[in-house]
């Protein structure tokens, strides 16, 4: 278990990196990340010797957050609302990952296992929401969570030559409407 001050530094670095990646892409300079976190670059390199280590850590933390939100939303909202809010959160997650896709497919060993980590955490979280919504009769049953995650990700990519991220919300709303089509009323 890291010391409390070391953990605070890691948390600050991951938060700063997440924000910098969202604003400027994953190629942003480490000095900007360290400055935003309020630490020196030596501290950044002590915890994340390679840029890929930092990117992978940010991605894992985001996956954990997205997965945890499924249970939080399920506990506080109707099945339909919980699913819709989670999908909105996941859409935001995808939309703020400028350059992450190419980094993750670069073959860097730091990224090995991230796909399995994502599918093993986000997939079951979404499955619980889908099952609850299907039981409530608000969506049709039998939706594969990984396929839905992939569809949302594809719809969240701005068209070539555009930076319009507002399109993602509209496209994903259409997708959710499609899940509702043919839903059986709750028994």
Buried (B, 14 or more C-beta within 10 A) or exposed (E): EEEEEEEBBBEBBBBBBBBBBBEBBBEBEBEBBBBBBEBEEEBBBBBBEEBBBBBBBBBBBBBBEBBEBBBEBBEEBBBBBBBBBBBBBBBBBBBBBBBBEEBBEEEBEBBEEBEEBBBEBBBEBBBBBBBBBBBBBBBBEEBEBEEBBEBBBEBBBEEEEEEEBEBBBEBBBEBBEEBBEEBEEEE
